[in-house]
Amino acid sequence: MDPEQDGIELQERNMDGFDNTMEALLPTLHQQRTYDYVLVADKVEDQEHPKFLKQVAFIDHLRKKNMKVTKIVHVDKVFYGVRAPKEIFDKYRYLLKVSDSCNWSGDRKCGRIPHSTRIRVVHYILHHTHINTGENLRELQEKGVFEATFCLHEMNKQKVLKQKWARWSALCSTQPVDDVRSYFGEKVALYYLWLGWYTILLVPAAILGVIVFLYALAFFNTSPLIKEVCESDTVMCPRCDKWCQVWQLRDTCTYAKVSHLFDNEGTVAFAMFMAVWATIFLELWKRHKATFVSKWNVFDWCEEEEELILGVVNDPDCHPKEFRHSYLRSTLVLVLVTLMLVLIIGLTQALVVFRVVAAVVLSEGTWEFVRDHANTVAVMLGAVLHYITMQVMTRVNKTVAFKLCEIEKTQSMTATERSFTVKMFTFQFFTLFSSLIYVAFFLGRINGRPGSYVRIFGKWRLEECHPSGCLTDLFIQMAVIMLLKQTLNNIFEFIVPWFKSKFRRNTTKKLERKSGDCNKNACRKEEKRGHDPCDICKLHDWLRNYDLNDVNFFSLFNEFLEMVLQFSFTTIFVAAFPLAPLLALINNIFEIRLDAIKMVSLERRLVPKKTNNIGIWTNILEAIGVLAVIANGLVIGVSSDFIPRLVYRYHYGPCANGEDNVHCMKGYINDTLSTAQITDLNVRKDFFPSQLITGSGFNVTQCSYKDYRNDVDYRLTSQFWLIMAVRFAFVVLFEHVVVIFKCIAAWFVPDSPMLVKNDRLKDKLCRLKEELQDMTYRQSTDV
């Protein structure tokens, strides 16, 4: 061994020892002055009152753990500032070093424990401290013993984040993800990293969606299908009972034009692109995330293992919460989840009934415009009611998902979070998409025909599709829900916390005035010497944080849920709404700043959590990618008129019959219509005589409806069965082709960049060498 190298290593080790000694003897001013957590309680005069006794008991338990607790009584509130001793973090660091998955994190190697880590450790200790009655902090809060608990914003870092990130003028600026990570922790930073990456990759999807829309717009006036509808003399059967009369197909010329915008050949290619895009987005996200988690030294981080470490730090005699599985509990949870999904689907059927009844009522109204467009207005009202139902069911779903997690008795908080996320997303997905699934795949296909209509309770006819197709109804439903959900959610998400913050701030200002003022110059001099600020300064700081809006586990969860549901909208039924990626892109540009302003300025500080991924959300996004393939294949193959038009062009149309100088789609609309004879007794029973009179006063002897049926016995024609066979063949072919492309894309794009893999390899090698040098040094010291 090189003596010169030995001398250098020995000198470095001596310097490291000196640094550690100085750190132990002279804690940094930041550590001395910072309070890790603040508890707030109502002032209780009666010292024999149970609330007072429990407050005292909890604080005593904290002091037994060597926590420094500063009590400040102000007006009718009691503030407890909690600061953890250095010994707790020394234990935490040491256990990180000897752990299996957390031993190469930045916290183990850095000179000073980051404040975000201090908060996380103290948060765990506070919420796992029990008084003699067995109650923990959460239970004490529920019983009103403590009113609020929160960690403090750091004013200097908060100001930096406001300047760089949390302001509307930074709308198009890049996000300072590293600063967000050091302040809010890796979990919040990864959310914004994911949201920013999702927004960037929405750009090509939005551009292509606009191109598809413009393609349809370019052939708006030259489409033979639109021309056929607008110039048709076909008399259509009444669309509802009693008040609806027979009508001319040309009366729905505008509806046919709108249908063409969202049901054309371009949407097929776009749907295939979006299905593959979802996979490419996820694979590129994994690479993007790997770069940052490697830089942050949390590549192998395990949240469940950190929970074990924190448990030992809190109580050296603790026992692990063992893994348990009960078939009885699992069966009970499965049954309850099924019942909940049945309830949600039942609400969807109630919305269908509402739309049917609304269409009947509106068609009997006095407003001519509403009466003439009763079905369209009913669809829009149904979409609005669906949105209201979603808002109500969100609260119900949250409560039910929590109760089901309690029944499961999961092993750790991380496992509980995973289980809750899956259940909550499943409930929300069915709440959001059940109505859309009905519109996409059942509307107009189960309503029957003249003389044999399907009726709800034998009274109300089910809705029918327009002769131009059902895709416009799906588009209207999606557009209303997406615009309402994104716009109103963003408005309420910002306005409500802003008003709450203003109201609380006025109350807090009164408390600050009552607390008086301090000699700021003298106070700053004391701080520079390493002493605590005066009680008035501490109280002012605590009050500034106290007047902000409360945060909890749901604060970040709700943001993720909102964006993942938006991702579902953007991919699953995108064939019916090519502009969905554009709306999502515009929303996300504002969403990032709105969430940033809310977190930094309007809410109390979130407890920083350390993690190396977005958790179970990755699996959910992958599942959505699979559903997108299935749903878009079914929308194109079953819901749209793409396949009937294709069959007509190559099998029944003029070109298939050898006619020249004629557009191949001429006569398509008439080909999709069947005729009902009014002389048929069953048909006559479905309509009143007044319904069979045209606007010009003529009695009709026959009317048309959209279907492929024989005009004599109303049996389905061979064309219907051919189209059905081609539909299913297309769905199978579409899904297999897209899945192959998705698999190729997933294989072609590695999860981690080669640079990250090589850096990790070098880090591991350096660590092994360092451990070997430590062993050699200890052996030489012992000798």
C-alpha positions in Angstrom: 0.0 0.0 0.0 1.2 3.5 -0.9 2.4 5.3 2.3 1.6 8.7 0.8 -1.9 7.5 0.0 -2.3 6.1 3.5 -1.3 9.5 4.9 -3.9 11.3 2.8 -6.6 8.8 3.8 -5.7 9.2 7.5 -5.8 13.0 7.2 -9.2 12.8 5.6 -10.5 10.5 8.3 -9.1 12.9 11.0 -10.8 15.8 9.3 -14.1 13.8 9.2 -13.8 13.1 12.9 -13.1 16.7 13.6 -16.2 17.7 11.6 -18.3 15.2 13.4 -17.1 16.4 16.8 -17.8 20.0 15.9 -21.2 19.1 14.6 -21.9 17.4 17.9 -20.6 20.2 20.1 -21.8 23.1 18.0 -25.2 22.4 16.5 -26.0 24.7 13.6 -28.0 27.8 14.2 -30.6 26.4 11.8 -31.1 23.3 13.9 -31.1 25.2 17.1 -33.7 27.8 16.1 -36.0 25.5 14.0 -39.1 23.9 15.5 -40.0 20.8 13.7 -43.7 20.7 14.5 -46.4 22.8 16.2 -49.4 21.6 18.1 -52.4 23.9 18.8 -55.0 23.3 21.4 -57.9 25.3 23.0 -57.0 26.8 26.3 -58.7 24.9 29.1 -59.0 26.7 32.5 -60.2 23.7 34.4 -57.1 21.6 35.2 -59.3 18.6 36.1 -60.9 18.6 32.7 -60.2 15.4 30.6 -59.0 17.5 27.7 -56.4 19.3 29.8 -55.2 16.1 31.4 -54.8 14.4 28.0 -52.9 17.4 26.7 -50.5 17.3 29.6 -50.1 13.5 29.3 -49.3 13.7 25.6 -46.7 16.5 26.1 -45.2 14.5 29.0 -44.8 11.5 26.8 -43.0 13.6 24.2 -40.6 15.0 26.8 -39.8 11.5 28.0 -38.6 10.9 24.4 -36.2 13.9 24.9 -38.3 16.1 22.7 -38.0 19.8 23.5 -41.5 21.3 23.9 -42.0 25.1 24.1 -45.4 26.1 25.4 -46.9 29.6 24.6 -50.3 30.5 25.8 -52.0 33.2 23.8 -55.6 34.4 24.3 -57.7 31.3 24.1 -55.1 29.1 22.3 -52.2 27.1 23.5 -49.3 26.5 21.1 -46.7 23.8 21.6 -43.5 24.0 19.6 -41.8 20.6 19.3 -38.1 20.1 18.5 -36.4 16.8 18.3 -32.9 16.3 19.8 -29.9 15.4 17.7 -29.7 11.9 19.2 -32.9 10.9 17.3 -31.4 11.8 14.0 -28.1 10.1 14.8 -30.1 6.9 15.4 -32.0 7.4 12.2 -28.8 7.9 10.2 -27.2 4.9 11.6 -30.2 2.7 10.9 -30.3 4.0 7.3 -26.7 2.9 7.0 -27.4 -0.7 8.1 -30.7 -1.1 6.3 -31.1 -3.2 3.1 -32.7 -0.6 0.8 -32.2 2.8 2.3 -28.4 2.6 2.9 -27.3 4.8 0.0 -29.7 7.7 0.4 -28.6 11.3 0.6 -29.7 11.6 4.3 -27.1 9.1 5.4 -24.2 11.0 3.8 -25.1 14.7 4.2 -23.4 16.7 6.9 -26.6 18.1 8.3 -30.0 16.5 8.5 -32.3 18.3 6.0 -35.2 20.1 7.6 -37.6 18.0 5.4 -36.2 14.9 7.0 -36.5 16.3 10.5 -40.2 17.0 9.8 -40.8 13.5 8.5 -39.1 11.8 11.5 -40.9 14.0 14.1 -44.2 13.6 12.2 -43.9 9.8 12.6 -43.0 10.1 16.3 -45.8 12.4 17.1 -48.4 10.2 15.4 -47.0 7.0 17.1 -46.9 8.4 20.6 -49.7 7.0 22.8 -50.9 8.2 26.2 -51.8 5.9 29.0 -55.4 5.5 27.6 -53.9 4.1 24.4 -55.0 7.1 22.3 -52.7 8.5 19.7 -52.5 12.0 18.2 -55.1 11.4 15.5 -57.6 10.1 18.0 -56.8 13.1 20.4 -57.5 15.5 17.5 -60.8 13.8 16.7 -61.8 14.3 20.3 -60.8 17.9 20.3 -57.8 17.6 22.7 -55.7 19.2 20.0 -57.1 21.5 17.4 -54.4 21.4 14.8 -50.9 20.0 14.1 -48.6 21.3 11.4 -45.0 21.7 10.3 -43.7 25.2 9.6 -42.9 26.9 6.3 -39.4 28.2 6.0 -39.8 31.8 5.0 -36.6 32.1 3.0 -37.1 28.9 0.9 -40.8 29.8 0.6 -39.9 33.1 -0.9 -37.5 31.5 -3.4 -40.2 29.0 -4.5 -42.7 31.9 -4.9 -40.2 33.8 -7.1 -39.2 30.8 -9.2 -42.3 28.7 -9.4 -45.5 29.6 -7.4 -46.7 32.6 -9.4 -48.9 33.1 -12.5 -46.1 35.0 -14.3 -44.0 31.8 -14.3 -46.7 30.0 -16.3 -44.4 28.9 -19.1 -41.2 28.6 -17.1 -39.5 25.3 -16.3 -40.2 23.8 -12.8 -37.4 24.0 -10.2 -37.9 20.3 -9.3 -34.8 20.1 -7.2 -35.9 23.0 -5.0 -39.4 21.5 -4.7 -37.8 18.2 -3.6 -35.6 19.8 -1.0 -38.6 21.7 0.5 -41.6 19.3 0.0 -39.8 16.0 -0.3 -39.5 13.5 -3.1 -43.2 12.5 -3.2 -44.4 16.0 -4.1 -41.5 16.6 -6.4 -42.2 13.4 -8.3 -45.9 14.5 -8.7 -44.9 17.8 -10.3 -42.2 16.0 -12.3 -44.8 13.5 -13.6 -47.4 16.3 -14.3 -44.8 18.4 -16.2 -43.7 15.4 -18.3 -47.3 14.5 -19.0 -48.0 18.1 -20.1 -45.0 18.1 -22.4 -46.0 14.9 -24.1 -49.5 16.1 -24.5 -48.2 18.6 -27.1 -47.8 16.1 -30.0 -51.1 14.5 -29.1 -52.9 17.8 -29.0 -51.4 18.9 -32.3 -52.4 15.7 -34.0 -55.9 15.9 -32.5 -56.3 19.4 -33.9 -55.0 18.2 -37.3 -57.7 15.4 -37.3 -60.3 18.0 -36.4 -59.2 20.3 -39.2 -59.2 17.4 -41.6 -62.8 16.8 -40.9 -63.5 20.5 -41.2 -61.8 20.7 -44.6 -64.3 18.2 -46.1 -67.2 19.7 -44.1 -69.1 21.1 -47.1 -68.1 18.4 -49.7 -69.0 15.3 -47.8 -71.6 13.3 -49.7 -73.0 12.0 -46.4 -73.8 15.5 -45.1 -75.2 16.5 -48.5 -77.5 13.4 -48.6 -78.9 14.3 -45.1 -79.3 18.0 -45.9 -81.1 17.3 -49.2 -83.1 14.3 -48.1 -87.0 14.1 -48.4 -87.1 11.0 -46.2 -89.8 11.1 -43.5 -88.6 9.8 -40.2 -90.7 8.1 -37.4 -91.5 10.1 -34.3 -88.6 10.2 -31.8 -90.9 10.1 -28.7 -94.4 9.4 -27.6 -97.4 11.6 -27.7 -96.1 15.0 -28.7 -93.3 14.2 -31.3 -94.4 14.2 -34.9 -92.9 12.6 -37.9 -90.0 14.7 -39.2 -87.9 15.3 -42.2 -84.3 13.9 -42.2 -83.0 17.2 -43.6 -84.2 19.0 -40.4 -81.0 17.5 -38.7 -78.6 18.8 -41.2 -76.6 20.7 -38.5 -76.4 17.5 -36.4 -75.1 15.6 -39.3 -72.3 18.1 -39.9 -71.3 18.0 -36.2 -71.2 14.2 -36.4 -68.9 14.3 -39.3 -66.3 16.3 -37.3 -65.9 13.5 -34.8 -66.8 10.4 -36.8 -64.5 10.2 -39.8 -61.5 8.2 -41.1 -59.0 10.4 -39.3 -60.3 9.4 -35.9 -59.3 5.8 -36.5 -55.7 6.6 -37.1 -55.8 9.1 -34.1 -57.2 6.4 -31.8 -54.4 4.0 -32.7 -51.8 6.8 -32.2 -53.2 7.6 -28.7 -53.2 4.0 -27.6 -49.5 3.7 -28.6 -48.8 7.2 -27.2 -50.0 6.1 -23.8 -47.4 3.3 -23.7 -44.6 5.6 -25.0 -45.5 8.2 -22.5 -45.2 5.7 -19.6 -41.9 4.3 -20.8 -40.4 7.7 -21.3 -41.7 8.7 -17.9 -39.9 5.8 -16.3 -36.6 6.9 -18.0 -37.2 10.6 -17.0 -38.0 9.6 -13.4 -34.9 7.3 -13.2 -32.6 10.2 -13.9 -33.9 12.3 -11.1 -34.3 9.5 -8.4 -30.7 8.5 -9.2 -29.5 12.1 -8.7 -31.5 12.3 -5.5 -29.9 9.0 -4.2 -33.3 7.3 -3.7 -33.1 4.8 -6.5 -33.4 1.8 -4.2 -35.4 3.5 -1.5 -38.1 1.4 0.2 -40.9 3.3 2.1 -41.9 0.2 4.1 -38.3 -0.3 5.3 -38.1 3.4 6.4 -41.3 2.8 8.4 -39.4 0.0 10.3 -36.5 2.4 10.9 -38.8 5.1 12.2 -40.5 2.6 14.4 -37.2 1.6 16.0 -36.2 5.3 16.4 -39.5 6.0 18.1 -39.4 2.9 20.3 -36.4 0.6 20.5 -38.6 -2.1 22.0 -41.3 -1.9 19.3 -42.6 -5.0 17.6 -43.2 -5.2 13.8 -46.7 -5.3 12.5 -46.7 -8.7 11.0 -48.1 -9.6 7.6 -51.6 -11.2 8.0 -54.1 -12.6 5.5 -57.6 -13.6 6.2 -59.8 -15.2 3.6 -62.8 -14.1 5.5 -61.8 -10.4 5.4 -60.7 -10.7 1.8 -64.1 -12.2 0.8 -65.9 -9.5 2.8 -64.0 -6.7 1.1 -64.6 -8.3 -2.3 -68.4 -8.5 -1.6 -68.5 -5.0 -0.4 -66.6 -3.6 -3.4 -68.9 -5.5 -5.7 -72.0 -4.0 -3.9 -70.5 -0.6 -4.2 -69.9 -1.0 -7.9 -73.5 -2.3 -8.3 -74.7 0.9 -6.6 -72.6 3.1 -8.9 -73.8 1.3 -12.0 -77.4 1.6 -10.6 -76.9 5.4 -10.4 -75.9 5.3 -14.0 -79.1 3.5 -14.9 -81.0 6.2 -12.9 -79.3 8.8 -15.1 -80.5 6.9 -18.2 -84.0 7.0 -16.8 -83.7 10.7 -16.1 -82.6 11.4 -19.7 -85.5 9.4 -21.1 -88.0 11.1 -18.9 -86.4 14.5 -19.5 -86.6 14.0 -23.3 -90.3 13.3 -23.0 -91.0 16.2 -20.7 -89.0 18.6 -22.8 -90.7 17.5 -26.0 -94.0 18.5 -24.4 -92.7 21.9 -23.3 -93.7 25.3 -24.6 -90.3 26.4 -25.9 -90.2 25.5 -29.6 -86.3 25.3 -29.7 -86.2 23.0 -26.7 -89.1 20.9 -28.0 -87.4 20.5 -31.4 -84.1 19.5 -29.8 -85.4 17.6 -26.8 -83.0 14.6 -27.1 -79.9 16.8 -27.4 -80.9 19.0 -24.5 -81.7 15.9 -22.4 -78.2 14.5 -23.2 -76.7 17.8 -22.0 -78.8 17.9 -18.8 -77.8 14.3 -18.2 -74.2 15.2 -18.5 -74.6 18.1 -16.0 -76.5 15.8 -13.6 -73.7 13.2 -14.0 -71.1 15.8 -13.0 -73.1 16.7 -9.9 -73.5 13.0 -9.1 -69.7 12.6 -9.4 -69.1 15.4 -6.9 -71.4 13.8 -4.4 -70.1 10.2 -5.0 -66.5 11.3 -4.6 -67.2 11.9 -0.8 -69.1 8.7 -0.5 -66.4 6.7 -2.4 -63.7 8.2 -0.1 -65.5 7.1 3.1 -66.2 3.6 1.8 -62.6 3.1 0.6 -61.3 4.1 4.0 -63.6 1.7 5.8 -62.6 -1.2 3.5 -58.9 -0.5 4.2 -59.7 -0.7 8.0 -61.4 -4.1 7.4 -58.3 -5.3 5.5 -55.9 -4.4 8.4 -52.9 -3.8 6.1 -49.3 -4.3 7.4 -48.0 -0.7 6.9 -49.1 2.8 6.0 -47.6 2.4 2.6 -49.6 -0.8 2.0 -52.7 1.0 3.3 -52.1 3.9 0.9 -51.8 1.4 -2.0 -55.0 -0.4 -1.1 -56.9 2.9 -0.7 -55.6 4.3 -4.0 -56.8 1.2 -5.9 -60.2 1.1 -4.3 -60.8 4.9 -4.6 -59.7 5.0 -8.3 -61.9 2.0 -9.1 -64.9 3.6 -7.5 -64.2 7.0 -9.2 -63.6 5.3 -12.6 -66.9 3.6 -12.5 -68.6 6.8 -11.3 -67.1 8.7 -14.1 -67.2 6.3 -17.0 -70.4 4.2 -16.4 -72.6 6.8 -18.1 -70.1 7.1 -21.0 -70.0 3.4 -21.4 -73.8 3.3 -21.8 -73.7 6.1 -24.3 -70.8 4.6 -26.3 -72.0 1.0 -26.5 -75.7 0.7 -25.6 -77.5 3.9 -26.6 -79.6 3.4 -29.7 -78.8 -0.4 -29.8 -81.4 -1.7 -27.3 -84.3 0.6 -28.0 -86.2 -1.7 -30.3 -88.2 -0.6 -33.4 -91.6 0.9 -34.3 -94.2 -1.6 -33.2 -91.8 -3.2 -30.7 -90.1 -0.4 -28.7 -88.3 -1.2 -25.5 -89.8 0.8 -22.7 -88.8 1.6 -19.1 -91.5 0.2 -16.8 -93.5 -0.3 -20.0 -94.0 3.5 -20.3 -91.1 5.5 -21.6 -89.2 4.7 -24.8 -85.5 4.4 -24.6 -83.4 7.0 -26.5 -82.5 6.6 -30.1 -79.4 7.6 -32.0 -79.4 10.1 -34.8 -79.3 8.6 -38.3 -75.7 10.1 -38.7 -74.5 7.9 -35.8 -74.3 7.8 -32.0 -70.8 9.2 -31.6 -72.0 12.8 -31.3 -74.0 11.9 -28.2 -70.7 10.5 -26.7 -68.9 13.6 -27.8 -71.4 15.9 -26.1 -71.3 13.9 -22.9 -67.5 13.9 -22.8 -67.2 17.6 -23.7 -69.7 18.7 -21.0 -68.2 16.6 -18.3 -64.6 17.4 -19.2 -65.1 21.1 -19.4 -67.2 21.3 -16.3 -64.9 19.0 -14.3 -61.7 20.8 -15.3 -63.0 24.4 -15.2 -65.2 24.2 -12.1 -62.7 22.0 -10.2 -59.9 24.5 -10.9 -62.0 27.4 -9.9 -63.1 25.9 -6.6 -59.7 24.4 -6.0 -58.2 27.9 -6.0 -61.0 30.2 -4.9 -62.1 28.2 -1.8 -58.6 27.9 -0.2 -58.0 31.6 -1.1 -61.2 32.7 0.7 -60.5 30.4 3.6 -57.0 31.8 3.9 -58.3 35.4 3.8 -60.9 34.7 6.5 -58.4 32.9 8.8 -55.8 35.6 8.2 -58.1 38.3 9.5 -58.7 36.3 12.6 -55.0 35.7 13.0 -54.1 39.3 12.6 -56.2 40.1 15.6 -54.3 37.5 17.6 -51.0 38.9 16.4 -52.0 42.4 17.5 -52.8 41.1 20.9 -49.4 39.3 21.2 -47.6 42.7 21.0 -44.3 43.5 19.3 -40.7 42.6 20.1 -37.4 44.5 19.8 -36.5 43.0 16.4 -32.9 44.2 16.4 -32.2 42.7 19.8 -34.0 39.5 18.8 -32.0 39.1 15.6 -28.7 39.6 17.6 -29.8 36.7 19.9 -30.6 34.5 16.9 -27.1 35.2 15.4 -25.6 34.0 18.7 -27.5 30.7 18.3 -30.3 31.4 20.7 -34.0 31.0 20.2 -36.0 34.0 19.0 -38.3 35.5 21.6 -41.7 34.1 22.3 -43.4 36.9 20.3 -41.4 36.2 17.2 -42.1 32.5 17.5 -45.8 33.1 18.1 -46.0 35.4 15.0 -44.4 32.7 12.9 -46.6 30.0 14.2 -49.7 32.2 13.7 -48.7 32.8 10.1 -48.7 29.0 9.5 -51.8 28.5 11.7 -53.9 30.7 9.5 -53.2 28.7 6.3 -55.5 25.9 5.1 -55.1 22.5 6.6 -53.4 19.7 4.7 -53.6 15.9 5.0 -53.0 12.7 3.2 -55.7 13.6 0.6 -54.0 16.9 -0.4 -51.6 15.2 -2.8 -53.8 12.2 -3.4 -56.6 14.4 -4.8 -54.2 16.1 -7.2 -53.0 12.7 -8.5 -56.5 11.3 -8.7 -57.7 14.3 -10.7 -54.8 14.1 -13.2 -55.0 10.3 -13.6 -58.8 10.5 -14.3 -58.0 13.2 -16.9 -55.4 10.9 -18.4 -58.3 8.3 -18.6 -60.5 10.8 -20.4 -57.6 11.7 -22.8 -56.9 8.1 -23.9 -59.9 5.9 -23.3 -62.6 7.5 -25.5 -60.4 9.8 -27.5 -61.8 8.4 -30.8 -65.0 10.3 -30.0 -63.3 13.5 -28.9 -60.0 14.2 -30.7 -59.8 17.6 -29.0 -59.5 16.0 -25.5 -55.6 16.2 -25.5 -55.8 19.9 -26.4 -58.2 20.6 -23.5 -56.0 18.6 -21.2 -52.9 20.4 -22.3 -54.4 23.9 -21.7 -55.8 22.7 -18.3 -52.4 21.3 -17.2 -50.5 24.5 -18.0 -52.7 26.3 -15.5 -53.0 23.3 -13.1 -49.2 23.2 -12.4 -49.1 26.9 -11.3 -52.4 26.6 -9.5 -51.3 23.7 -7.4 -47.9 25.3 -6.8 -49.5 28.6 -5.5 -51.9 26.6 -3.4 -49.1 24.5 -1.8 -46.6 27.3 -1.2 -48.9 30.3 -0.3 -52.4 29.1 0.7 -51.8 25.8 2.6 -49.8 24.6 5.5 -46.7 22.8 4.6 -47.1 19.2 3.5 -45.1 16.6 5.5 -42.1 15.8 3.2 -42.2 12.1 2.1 -39.3 10.3 0.7 -39.9 7.9 -2.2 -38.5 6.8 -5.5 -41.6 6.5 -7.7 -45.3 7.6 -7.9 -46.3 4.3 -6.3 -49.3 2.3 -7.4 -50.3 5.1 -9.8 -47.8 3.7 -12.3 -49.7 0.4 -12.4 -53.0 2.2 -12.7 -51.7 4.2 -15.7 -50.5 1.0 -17.3 -54.0 -0.5 -16.8 -55.6 2.6 -18.3 -53.3 2.2 -21.4 -54.7 -1.4 -21.8 -58.3 -0.1 -21.4 -57.6 2.6 -23.9 -56.8 0.0 -26.6 -60.0 -2.0 -25.8 -62.3 1.0 -25.5 -61.1 2.8 -28.6 -61.3 -0.4 -30.6 -64.9 -0.9 -29.5 -65.8 2.8 -30.1 -64.5 2.7 -33.7 -65.8 -0.8 -34.4 -69.1 -0.7 -32.6 -70.1 2.9 -31.8 -69.0 4.8 -34.9 -70.2 4.3 -38.4 -66.7 3.6 -39.7 -67.4 -0.1 -40.4 -70.9 0.3 -41.9 -69.4 2.9 -44.3 -66.5 0.6 -45.1 -68.9 -2.3 -45.9 -71.2 -0.1 -47.9 -68.3 1.3 -50.0 -66.8 -2.1 -50.9 -69.9 -4.3 -50.9 -73.2 -2.5 -51.4 -72.3 1.0 -52.8 -72.2 2.3 -56.4 -68.5 1.5 -56.7 -69.0 -2.1 -55.6 -71.7 -2.4 -58.3 -69.4 -1.1 -61.0 -70.9 2.3 -61.4 -68.6 5.0 -62.7 -68.4 8.8 -62.2 -70.4 8.4 -58.9 -69.1 8.9 -55.4 -68.7 5.6 -53.7 -70.8 6.7 -50.6 -73.8 7.9 -52.6 -77.0 6.5 -51.1 -75.3 5.4 -47.8 -77.7 7.2 -45.5 -80.8 5.7 -47.2 -79.1 2.3 -47.0 -78.9 2.5 -43.2 -82.6 3.3 -42.9 -85.5 0.8 -42.6 -89.2 1.5 -43.2 -92.1 1.0 -40.9 -95.5 0.6 -42.4 -98.2 2.5 -40.6 -100.8 -0.1 -41.7 -99.1 -2.6 -39.4 -101.3 -2.8 -36.2 -98.3 -3.0 -33.8 -96.7 0.1 -35.4 -100.0 2.0 -35.2 -100.3 1.2 -31.5 -96.9 3.0 -30.8 -98.1 6.3 -32.3 -101.1 8.6 -32.0 -102.8 9.7 -35.3 -101.7 13.3 -34.6 -98.0 12.2 -34.6 -98.3 10.9 -38.2 -99.1 14.2 -39.7 -96.3 16.2 -41.4 -95.7 19.9 -40.9 -97.5 20.5 -44.2 -100.6 18.6 -43.1 -100.1 15.3 -45.0 -100.8 11.9 -43.3 -98.0 9.5 -43.8 -98.4 5.8 -44.6 -94.8 4.9 -43.8 -91.8 6.3 -41.9 -88.1 5.5 -41.7 -85.9 4.6 -38.7 -82.2 3.7 -38.4 -81.7 0.0 -38.6 -81.0 -2.9 -41.0 -84.5 -4.6 -41.1 -86.7 -6.2 -43.7 -89.7 -3.9 -44.5 -92.1 -6.9 -44.5 -91.5 -8.9 -41.4 -88.9 -6.6 -39.7 -86.3 -9.3 -39.4 -82.6 -8.2 -39.4 -81.1 -8.3 -42.9 -78.0 -10.2 -44.1 -76.3 -6.8 -44.3 -76.8 -6.3 -40.6 -75.0 -9.6 -39.8 -72.2 -8.9 -42.3 -71.6 -5.5 -40.7 -71.7 -7.2 -37.2 -69.1 -9.8 -38.3 -66.8 -7.1 -39.8 -67.2 -5.0 -36.6 -66.0 -7.8 -34.4 -63.2 -8.7 -36.8 -62.0 -5.1 -36.8 -62.1 -4.9 -33.0 -59.9 -8.1 -32.7 -57.5 -6.9 -35.5 -57.3 -3.4 -34.1 -56.5 -4.5 -30.6 -53.9 -7.1 -31.6 -52.1 -4.6 -33.9 -52.1 -1.9 -31.3 -51.0 -4.3 -28.5 -48.1 -5.5 -30.8 -47.1 -1.8 -31.3 -47.4 -1.2 -27.6 -45.2 -4.2 -26.8 -42.6 -3.1 -29.3 -42.6 0.5 -27.9 -42.2 -0.9 -24.3 -39.3 -3.1 -25.4 -37.6 -0.5 -27.5 -37.5 2.2 -24.8 -35.5 1.0 -21.7 -36.8 2.0 -18.3 -33.5 3.6 -17.3 -31.0 5.5 -19.4 -27.6 3.9 -19.8 -26.1 6.9 -18.1 -28.1 6.2 -15.0 -27.3 2.5 -15.0 -23.6 3.2 -15.4 -23.6 5.9 -12.6 -25.4 3.4 -10.3 -22.7 0.8 -11.2 -19.9 3.2 -10.3 -21.7 4.2 -7.1 -22.0 0.6 -6.0 -18.3 0.0 -6.8 -17.2 3.1 -4.9 -19.3 2.0 -1.9 -17.7 -1.4 -1.8 -14.3 0.1 -2.0 -15.2 2.5 0.8 -16.4 -0.3 3.0 -13.2 -2.2 2.3 -11.1 0.8 3.2 -13.1 1.3 6.4 -12.5 -2.3 7.4 -8.8 -1.9 6.6 -8.6 1.3 8.6 -10.3 -0.3 11.7 -8.0 -3.3 11.5 -4.9 -1.0 11.4 -6.2 1.0 14.3 -6.8 -2.1 16.4 -3.3 -3.3 15.8 
